[in-house]
Amino acid sequence: MSTLVLHVRSFHPLTNFGLGGLFFHGDGRGFSSSVSVTSRIKSEKHFNLAAASSTAATVVSDVSSHPFGMSSDYSDPGTQPHATLDSAQIDPYRPDGDQGLQSALAYTGQNFAMPWVENDWMKENIYDHAVPGLDVMCSLHLEIDRDEKKMSFSFRMVGDGFPNAEAFLLDGANAPLMLATHRRVGSALHQLRGNRRIAMTSTAGEVDFDNDLFGSTLTPYHCLDYATFTGSQIDVFEETSTQPTSRTAWNSMHTGRDAVGDWVRLTQDRAMPTFVPGRSGSSMP
């Protein structure tokens, strides 16, 4: 089938958010292309290449909970995260020619396991200010050359920079192509405040694409994670001492990254936050 599914997710790699996140439970996992792992927010958008069409993105949250017993399963529609931007442009399908795809997706969501959420006055006047939203925006650009059986891809993500984030594509056979992985910056108490647009990650490459399915050979162009205090980039090739030449190696480079980070990041999660400079003026490319 000529379909692709885009998954973009935000998650915390530790079992809880630490003092900077009031010790709410996290996801306790690393980077992954599995669709069965938990996330604080996860989005999914389907593209039909043959029909040059796409579905509206779905955005959901897994259960939020706290050691003191507070929890939310987000079954109330008023508590669910939602897309704030959802667009796609797909060129007409050509079996022996080129086809382009451009998509932009953004989502936001809040932790509704906090107490007194059911009080509308409390939510409007206090809650929205005390518990800021988690904001992520990303852009995906694909160029498919069916004559050469290749697909080039570029992906960029901006937002709050916290917590961790990841993105990947699944083809019609559910084979994954990782697009990006981002290691968190700062802590929840200060990093989520405001609809920020700091750079989070940027990647590009070319992969085999025969019969609209991902192949084995992959040529990487660049892979950057803006997971630093100053907004400067981390070259993931250098960080992992990897220069992948296959889709499997590219995926493993992403999923094998240390999702927790060094002692500085651990300290951020457990200490009162300080201001972390970022590219607040950054916008989508």
Helices and strands as residue ranges (DSSP letters): E 3-11, G 19-21, E 41-48, E 53-54, E 58-60, E 64-65, E 71-72, G 77-79, E 82-90, E 98-109, H 120-122, I 123-127, H 128-130, E 134-145, E 150-159, E 164-170, E 176-182, H 188-191, E 198-210, E 213-225, E 234-235, H 236-240, H 247-255, H 263-270
